[in-house]
Amino acid sequence: MEERSTFALERTSSPLYRQAAEVLRKKILTGEFPPGSALPSERDLSEMLGVSRIPIREALKALEYVGIVQQVRGKGVIVQTTDPGKVFSKIGPFLAPPSVKTLEDLFDIRILIEQYSARLAAEKATPEDVERLARIADEASNPAANESEVEEDSNLFHLAIAEIAGNSIAVVCWHFFSELLGASRRTTLGSEEGRQISTEYHRNLVDAIRNHDGDRAASLMREHLENARSKLRVAQAAEGNPQGS
């Protein structure tokens, strides 16, 4: 009875399944249901929250979708060790189509985060890390690659730098903004000239990271992103939409 009164759901606010999912999420975050443990049965959860099993079932589906729990045959619903990057990569696709201003603002954030990541990557990169970056840069420069492949290789290149830098929050941010990044790249990498300039920056970044030159890596990354932002502005102006939508 105490649990039910503490977490009573409001029947006049947001949907019951959403409220139930939030209650369970908080219990998981506070350690009441630690990773590896099984959640109470649907029946027990419905009694705990004073609702039918239907919203409980929907709440569990929502939590499973973002990777917080997993249904395991014979064991029930098991709490997972959550990878924030995977969670955000699933949330990202539900973002509204970005305006021009949103894409411009994204570059401000990218410059802050990716300059720092490039500097750290130059300090920490192993020969294997450099080989990986060089391979991705080479694949993106392949004349036979189509637009989608070039976009994906560019995404992998920048993500790899964040991973080499070893800052988990930078990697999480990268996953969260992945949809916006795709919209931006479809504009800035749409021309052959844009692809060539991007490839040149990537190769120079590989060299700076190989030489453990943090200052040059950070400077190149800023210049690379500023160049991409200027191309975004030019492309949008050419479409007659300089103010955003």
C-alpha positions as CSV (number, residue, x, y, z in Angstrom):
1,M,0.0,0.0,0.0
2,E,2.8,2.4,0.8
3,E,4.4,1.9,-2.7
4,R,1.1,2.5,-4.3
5,S,0.4,5.8,-2.6
6,T,4.0,7.0,-3.2
7,F,3.8,6.4,-6.9
8,A,0.1,6.9,-7.6
9,L,-0.4,7.8,-11.2
10,E,-2.4,10.8,-12.3
11,R,-5.3,9.9,-14.5
12,T,-5.8,13.4,-15.8
13,S,-2.2,14.2,-17.0
14,S,0.0,12.3,-19.4
15,P,-0.8,8.7,-20.6
16,L,-0.6,6.1,-17.8
17,Y,2.0,4.0,-19.7
18,R,4.3,7.0,-19.9
19,Q,3.9,7.8,-16.2
20,A,4.5,4.1,-15.4
21,A,7.7,4.1,-17.5
22,E,9.0,7.1,-15.7
23,V,8.4,5.6,-12.3
24,L,10.2,2.4,-13.3
25,R,13.0,4.5,-14.9
26,K,13.6,6.4,-11.6
27,K,13.6,3.1,-9.6
28,I,16.2,1.8,-12.0
29,L,18.3,4.9,-11.8
30,T,18.2,5.0,-8.0
31,G,19.4,1.4,-7.8
32,E,16.2,-0.2,-6.5
33,F,16.2,-2.4,-9.6
34,P,20.0,-2.7,-10.4
35,P,21.4,-3.9,-13.8
36,G,21.0,-7.7,-14.1
37,S,18.0,-7.9,-11.8
38,A,14.5,-8.8,-12.9
39,L,11.6,-6.4,-12.6
40,P,8.5,-7.5,-10.7
41,S,5.9,-9.2,-12.7
42,E,3.3,-7.2,-14.7
43,R,0.7,-8.2,-12.0
44,D,2.9,-6.9,-9.2
45,L,3.7,-3.7,-11.1
46,S,0.1,-3.1,-11.8
47,E,-0.8,-3.5,-8.1
48,M,2.2,-1.3,-7.1
49,L,1.0,1.5,-9.4
50,G,-2.7,1.0,-9.1
51,V,-3.4,0.5,-12.8
52,S,-4.3,-2.3,-15.1
53,R,-1.7,-4.5,-16.8
54,I,-2.2,-2.8,-20.2
55,P,-0.3,0.5,-19.4
56,I,2.3,-1.6,-17.5
57,R,2.9,-3.7,-20.6
58,E,3.2,-0.6,-22.8
59,A,5.6,1.0,-20.4
60,L,7.9,-2.1,-20.4
61,K,7.8,-2.0,-24.3
62,A,8.9,1.6,-24.2
63,L,11.8,0.9,-21.8
64,E,12.9,-2.1,-23.9
65,Y,12.9,-0.1,-27.1
66,V,15.5,2.4,-25.7
67,G,17.5,-0.4,-24.2
68,I,16.8,0.1,-20.5
69,V,15.3,-3.4,-20.0
70,Q,15.1,-6.6,-22.0
71,Q,12.6,-9.4,-22.1
72,V,14.4,-12.7,-21.5
73,R,12.6,-15.9,-22.0
74,G,12.3,-17.8,-18.7
75,K,13.7,-14.9,-16.7
76,G,11.3,-12.1,-17.1
77,V,12.1,-8.4,-17.8
78,I,15.8,-7.8,-17.0
79,V,17.4,-4.4,-16.3
80,Q,20.2,-3.7,-18.7
81,T,23.5,-1.9,-18.2
82,T,22.5,1.1,-20.3
83,D,24.7,2.6,-23.0
84,P,23.6,6.2,-23.4
85,G,24.8,6.4,-26.9
86,K,22.5,3.6,-28.0
87,V,19.6,5.2,-26.2
88,F,20.1,8.6,-27.8
89,S,20.7,7.0,-31.2
90,K,17.1,5.7,-31.0
91,I,15.6,8.9,-29.7
92,G,17.4,11.0,-32.4
93,P,15.3,9.9,-35.4
94,F,12.2,11.3,-33.7
95,L,13.5,14.8,-33.8
96,A,11.6,17.2,-36.1
97,P,13.1,18.1,-39.5
98,P,15.8,20.7,-38.7
99,S,15.6,24.4,-39.6
100,V,18.5,26.2,-41.1
101,K,19.1,27.9,-37.7
102,T,19.1,24.5,-36.0
103,L,21.9,23.3,-38.3
104,E,23.8,26.5,-37.8
105,D,23.5,26.2,-34.0
106,L,24.7,22.6,-34.3
107,F,28.0,23.8,-35.8
108,D,28.6,26.0,-32.7
109,I,28.3,22.9,-30.5
110,R,30.3,20.7,-32.8
111,I,33.2,23.2,-32.9
112,L,33.4,23.3,-29.1
113,I,33.2,19.5,-28.7
114,E,35.2,18.3,-31.8
115,Q,38.1,20.7,-31.3
116,Y,38.5,19.3,-27.9
117,S,38.1,15.7,-29.2
118,A,40.7,16.3,-31.9
119,R,43.2,17.6,-29.4
120,L,42.7,14.6,-27.1
121,A,42.8,12.2,-30.0
122,A,46.2,13.5,-31.0
123,E,47.5,13.0,-27.5
124,K,46.1,9.5,-27.1
125,A,46.0,7.9,-30.5
126,T,47.8,4.5,-30.9
127,P,49.2,3.4,-34.3
128,E,46.1,1.2,-34.6
129,D,43.8,4.2,-34.0
130,V,45.7,6.2,-36.7
131,E,45.4,3.2,-39.1
132,R,41.7,3.1,-38.5
133,L,41.2,6.8,-39.2
134,A,43.4,6.7,-42.3
135,R,41.3,3.7,-43.6
136,I,38.0,5.6,-43.1
137,A,39.4,8.7,-44.8
138,D,40.6,6.7,-47.8
139,E,37.2,5.0,-48.2
140,A,35.5,8.4,-48.2
141,S,37.8,9.6,-51.0
142,N,36.9,6.6,-53.2
143,P,35.6,8.1,-56.5
144,A,33.2,5.1,-56.9
145,A,31.5,5.8,-53.5
146,N,28.0,7.1,-53.8
147,E,26.6,10.1,-51.7
148,S,25.2,7.8,-49.0
149,E,28.6,6.0,-48.6
150,V,30.5,9.3,-48.4
151,E,28.1,10.6,-45.8
152,E,28.5,7.4,-43.7
153,D,32.3,7.5,-44.0
154,S,32.4,11.1,-42.9
155,N,30.2,10.2,-39.9
156,L,32.4,7.3,-39.0
157,F,35.5,9.5,-39.2
158,H,34.3,12.1,-36.8
159,L,32.8,9.5,-34.5
160,A,36.2,7.7,-34.5
161,I,38.0,10.8,-33.4
162,A,35.5,11.2,-30.4
163,E,36.0,7.6,-29.5
164,I,39.9,7.8,-29.7
165,A,39.7,11.0,-27.5
166,G,38.1,8.7,-24.9
167,N,35.4,11.2,-23.6
168,S,32.2,9.2,-23.3
169,I,30.0,12.3,-23.1
170,A,31.4,13.5,-26.5
171,V,30.4,10.1,-28.0
172,V,27.0,10.3,-26.4
173,C,26.4,13.8,-27.9
174,W,27.5,12.5,-31.3
175,H,24.9,9.7,-31.2
176,F,22.2,12.1,-30.1
177,F,22.9,14.6,-32.9
178,S,23.3,11.9,-35.6
179,E,20.1,12.7,-37.4
180,L,20.9,16.4,-37.5
181,L,24.4,15.6,-38.6
182,G,23.0,13.6,-41.5
183,A,20.8,16.5,-42.6
184,S,23.8,18.9,-42.5
185,R,26.1,16.6,-44.5
186,R,23.6,16.0,-47.2
187,T,24.0,19.7,-47.9
188,T,27.7,20.2,-47.4
189,L,28.9,17.0,-49.1
190,G,26.4,17.2,-52.0
191,S,28.9,18.6,-54.5
192,E,32.2,17.1,-55.8
193,E,34.0,20.2,-54.6
194,G,32.6,19.7,-51.1
195,R,33.7,16.1,-51.0
196,Q,37.2,16.9,-52.1
197,I,37.6,19.7,-49.5
198,S,36.3,17.4,-46.7
199,T,38.6,14.6,-47.8
200,E,41.6,16.9,-47.7
201,Y,40.7,18.1,-44.2
202,H,40.3,14.5,-43.0
203,R,43.7,13.5,-44.4
204,N,45.4,16.5,-42.7
205,L,43.7,15.6,-39.5
206,V,45.0,12.0,-39.8
207,D,48.5,13.4,-40.2
208,A,48.2,15.8,-37.2
209,I,46.9,12.9,-35.0
210,R,49.6,10.6,-36.2
211,N,52.2,13.2,-35.2
212,H,50.5,13.8,-31.9
213,D,50.1,17.5,-32.7
214,G,47.1,18.5,-30.6
215,D,47.3,22.2,-31.5
216,R,47.2,21.5,-35.2
217,A,44.5,18.8,-34.9
218,A,42.3,21.2,-33.0
219,S,43.0,24.1,-35.4
220,L,42.2,21.9,-38.4
221,M,39.0,20.6,-36.9
222,R,37.8,24.1,-36.3
223,E,38.7,25.2,-39.8
224,H,37.1,22.1,-41.3
225,L,33.8,22.8,-39.5
226,E,33.8,26.5,-40.2
227,N,34.3,25.7,-43.8
228,A,31.4,23.2,-43.8
229,R,29.2,25.8,-42.1
230,S,30.0,28.4,-44.8
231,K,29.0,25.9,-47.4
232,L,25.7,25.2,-45.6
233,R,25.0,29.0,-45.7
234,V,25.8,29.3,-49.4
235,A,23.6,26.3,-50.2
236,Q,20.7,27.5,-48.2
237,A,20.9,31.0,-49.7
238,A,21.0,29.5,-53.2
239,E,17.7,27.8,-52.3
240,G,16.2,31.1,-51.3
241,N,15.9,30.1,-47.6
242,P,18.6,32.1,-45.7
243,Q,16.5,32.6,-42.6
244,G,15.5,29.0,-41.9
245,S,12.1,27.4,-41.8
